[in-house]
Amino acid sequence: MENLTHSLVGLLCAEIVVRARERRRAISAWSRTALYATAIIGNNLPDLDFTYSHISGERFGYLLQHRGYTHTLAAAFGFAIATLGALFALAKWRGVRISAAEWRLLALLALLSPLLHIAMDFSNDYGVHPFWPLNERWFYGDSIFILEPSFWLVLLAPLLFSYRSKLVRSALGLVLAVALGAVWYRPFVPARNAVVLTLLTVALLAVARSRTPFLRMLIAAGGFVLVLTLFVFCGRVAKSRVRERAAQAFPDAVTLDVVATPMPANPWCWKVLVVQRDAEQYFVRVGRVAVWPIWLDAQSCPYDRAANPTAPLRPIHAIADPGLVLSAEYRIPIATLRVLLGTRCEVQAFVRFARVPYIGPIQADGSRVLGDLRYDRNPGLDFSDVPLGPGQSQCPQYMPRWRPPRSDLLF
């Protein structure tokens, strides 16, 4: 997820802790501020991997180090200890006394916040490997788009009135306005979805305005859980439908993976990549699936019409029904992938990241592109593309030992 959503999740966590505590006992002003700061900053700490990602080079640094060591359970405990240490030092420097009960609340948020960051990053198709060093495989949630404005709406609309500071309220109101503008951005969000979300936001604002801060917190938490549950449920339905129909359409192929990504603010439409193989060939079938065809069928689902991918896709019409459309495919002999893997160190590094690898056609100078179809949008080099020259390039240093996502294909 992007950092605005991580920060808003932190804000919600602080609201839950503070409002629940204040129903029984008051919290000192210093500790109250510390709780909000701990939750919001803690929900962003795992992204500190940008400080060292360069150790694997400009191209491989992001692919191999982002969502790496800092996105693990071990790191979450380390962040919690560092946060509490910083708070202790700051309180001692300022001469502030913090009660044992308030320290327990701070410790709770110091640990929970980075864990929530990892959980939110797990929710999309990029994945995390939280159990390193005990388990070095990637885990993917395939449930939330990398930027989901629905979260902004259901969190900000109820909480907007809970803060006395005009500056804070103005900032949150500005973000809410941007979120509403985002859902009206076409073609990714259908107009009917934008209308529903706009009406929901207005209703949340109207209801929350006259409620207590505790009730506003409950409304925000309930909205967040509802949106998250809806996307997770629809994602499971989408992947199940794709696996079932792919098995019928391609009976000789084994489905290794189904990558599902929802459209922003749209749990009913999903982009899918069906990763398959047979005895000799590797296939990726590209399409769209509609979870609720009565509301929006697969043909009407929005997609990135401006995309011009590097991967040599060819059109197919294997499946076409109201719930699922597969429109293109990529295929290559498995032996070709394995030969490159055995002879090129760049490929050996890249497969530790690539969930849906592809190899572009050989150019006149003998070069080609190695990429991941999850993020292949432009004819040039996207962030997940690696250029392969005709000769051996400099191998990336400090290569983490992540288990290649496509070990079931390459080894």
Residue pairs with C-beta under 8 A, 6 or more apart in sequence:
1 120
1 121
1 123
1 124
1 144
1 146
1 147
1 148
2 146
2 147
3 44
3 47
4 152
4 175
5 120
5 147
5 148
5 151
5 152
6 43
6 44
6 47
6 116
6 117
6 120
7 40
7 43
7 44
8 151
8 152
8 155
8 156
9 43
9 116
9 117
9 120
9 151
9 155
9 224
10 39
10 40
10 41
10 42
10 43
10 44
10 113
10 116
11 36
11 39
11 40
11 155
11 159
12 155
12 159
12 217
12 220
12 221
12 224
13 39
13 43
13 109
13 112
13 113
13 116
14 35
14 36
14 38
14 39
14 40
14 109
15 159
15 162
15 213
15 217
15 220
15 221
16 217
16 221
17 35
17 39
17 105
17 108
17 109
18 27
18 32
18 35
18 36
19 213
19 214
19 217
20 214
21 27
21 105
22 214
23 214
25 101
27 35
27 102
27 105
28 96
28 98
28 99
28 102
30 91
30 94
30 96
30 98
31 98
31 99
31 102
31 105
31 106
34 87
34 91
34 98
34 106
35 105
35 106
35 109
38 83
38 87
38 106
38 109
38 110
38 113
39 109
39 112
39 113
40 113
41 83
41 113
42 79
42 80
42 83
42 109
42 110
42 112
42 113
42 114
42 117
43 113
43 114
43 116
43 117
44 117
45 70
45 79
45 83
45 113
45 114
45 117
46 67
46 70
46 71
46 75
46 76
46 79
46 114
46 117
46 118
46 121
47 70
47 117
48 70
49 65
49 66
49 67
49 68
49 69
49 70
49 71
50 66
52 65
53 61
53 62
53 64
53 65
53 66
53 68
54 61
55 61
55 65
55 397
55 398
56 64
56 65
56 349
56 396
56 397
56 398
56 399
56 400
57 394
57 396
57 397
59 386
59 396
60 349
60 350
60 386
60 396
60 399
62 383
63 350
63 353
63 383
63 384
63 386
64 349
64 352
64 353
64 396
64 399
64 400
64 402
65 400
67 121
67 126
67 127
67 128
67 129
68 129
68 400
68 402
69 75
69 132
69 400
71 117
71 118
71 121
71 128
71 129
71 130
72 118
72 129
72 130
72 131
72 132
73 115
73 118
73 130
73 131
74 132
74 133
75 114
76 111
76 114
76 115
76 118
77 111
79 110
79 113
79 114
80 107
80 110
80 111
80 114
83 110
84 106
84 107
84 110
87 106
87 110
91 97
91 98
98 106
118 128
118 130
120 144
121 127
121 128
122 128
122 130
122 139
122 140
122 141
123 141
123 143
123 144
123 228
123 231
123 232
124 140
124 141
124 142
124 143
124 144
124 145
124 146
124 261
125 140
125 141
125 142
125 259
125 260
125 261
125 355
125 374
126 140
126 146
126 374
127 138
127 139
127 140
127 141
127 355
127 405
128 138
128 139
129 135
129 136
129 137
129 138
129 139
129 402
129 403
130 139
136 401
136 402
136 403
137 402
137 403
137 405
138 355
138 402
138 403
138 405
140 259
140 355
141 232
141 235
142 235
142 239
142 258
142 259
142 260
142 261
143 228
143 231
143 232
143 235
143 262
144 228
144 231
144 262
145 261
145 262
145 263
145 264
147 264
148 227
148 231
148 264
148 265
149 179
149 182
149 183
149 197
149 264
149 265
150 183
150 197
150 227
150 265
151 224
151 227
151 228
152 175
152 176
152 178
152 179
152 182
153 176
153 179
153 180
153 183
153 197
153 200
153 201
153 204
154 200
154 204
154 220
154 223
154 224
154 226
154 227
155 220
155 223
155 224
156 172
156 173
156 175
156 176
156 179
157 176
157 201
157 204
157 205
157 208
157 220
158 204
158 207
158 208
158 211
158 216
158 217
158 219
158 220
158 223
159 172
159 208
159 216
159 217
159 220
160 169
160 172
160 173
160 176
160 205
160 208
161 169
161 208
161 209
161 216
162 213
162 216
162 217
163 169
163 172
176 201
180 197
180 198
180 201
182 189
182 264
182 265
183 189
183 193
183 194
183 197
183 198
183 264
183 265
184 194
184 198
186 302
187 302
187 305
188 263
188 264
188 265
188 266
188 302
188 304
189 263
189 264
189 265
189 266
189 302
190 266
190 296
190 300
190 302
192 295
192 296
193 265
193 266
193 268
194 265
197 265
204 219
204 223
207 219
208 215
208 216
208 219
211 219
230 267
231 262
231 267
234 262
234 267
234 268
234 270
234 291
235 260
235 262
235 267
235 270
237 291
238 260
238 270
238 272
238 289
238 291
239 258
239 260
239 272
241 289
241 291
241 323
241 324
242 258
242 260
242 272
242 274
242 287
242 289
242 324
243 255
243 258
245 319
245 321
245 323
245 324
246 253
246 255
246 258
246 274
246 276
246 285
246 319
246 326
247 255
249 318
249 319
249 326
250 276
250 283
250 285
250 318
252 278
253 276
253 277
253 278
253 283
254 276
254 277
254 278
255 274
255 275
255 276
256 275
256 276
256 277
256 406
256 408
256 409
257 273
257 275
257 355
257 356
257 405
258 272
258 273
258 274
258 275
259 272
259 273
259 275
259 355
259 356
259 374
260 270
260 271
260 272
260 289
261 270
261 271
261 272
261 374
262 269
262 270
262 271
263 269
263 270
263 271
263 301
263 302
263 303
266 296
266 301
266 302
267 291
268 290
268 291
268 292
268 295
268 296
268 301
269 288
269 289
269 290
269 291
269 296
269 298
269 301
269 302
270 288
270 289
270 290
270 291
270 301
271 286
271 287
271 288
271 303
272 286
272 287
272 288
272 289
272 324
273 284
273 285
273 286
273 356
273 373
273 374
274 283
274 284
274 285
274 286
274 287
274 326
275 283
275 284
275 355
275 356
275 406
275 409
276 282
276 283
276 284
276 285
277 283
277 334
277 409
280 333
280 334
280 335
281 331
281 332
281 333
281 334
282 331
282 332
282 333
282 334
282 337
282 409
283 329
283 330
283 331
284 329
284 330
284 331
284 356
284 358
284 373
285 316
285 318
285 326
285 328
285 329
286 313
286 326
286 327
286 328
286 329
286 330
286 373
287 298
287 319
287 324
287 325
287 326
287 327
287 328
288 298
288 301
288 303
288 324
288 325
288 327
289 298
289 301
289 323
289 324
289 325
290 296
290 297
290 298
290 300
290 301
290 322
290 323
290 324
291 323
293 322
293 323
297 322
297 323
298 321
298 322
298 323
298 324
298 325
299 322
299 325
304 377
307 377
307 378
308 377
308 378
308 379
309 373
309 376
309 377
309 378
309 379
310 358
310 360
310 369
310 371
310 376
310 378
310 379
310 380
310 381
310 382
310 385
311 330
311 358
311 360
311 371
311 373
311 376
312 330
312 358
312 360
312 361
313 328
313 329
313 330
314 328
314 329
314 330
315 327
315 328
316 326
316 327
316 328
316 329
317 326
317 327
318 326
318 329
319 325
319 326
320 326
330 358
330 373
332 358
332 359
334 409
336 359
337 357
337 359
337 409
337 410
338 410
340 347
340 359
340 370
340 388
341 347
341 348
341 351
341 410
344 388
344 392
345 392
345 395
345 396
346 370
346 386
346 388
346 393
346 395
346 396
347 370
347 388
349 395
349 396
349 399
350 357
350 370
350 386
351 357
351 404
351 405
351 406
351 410
352 399
352 400
352 401
352 402
352 403
352 404
353 372
353 384
353 402
353 405
354 370
354 371
354 372
354 384
354 404
354 405
354 406
355 372
355 374
355 405
355 406
356 372
356 373
356 374
356 406
357 370
357 371
357 372
357 373
357 406
358 370
358 371
358 372
358 373
358 376
359 368
359 369
359 370
359 388
360 368
360 369
360 370
360 371
361 368
362 368
365 390
366 389
366 390
367 387
367 388
367 389
367 390
368 387
368 388
369 381
369 385
369 386
369 387
369 388
370 385
370 386
370 387
370 388
371 382
371 384
371 385
371 386
372 384
372 385
374 384
375 382
375 383
375 384
376 382
376 384
376 385
381 387
404 410
404 411
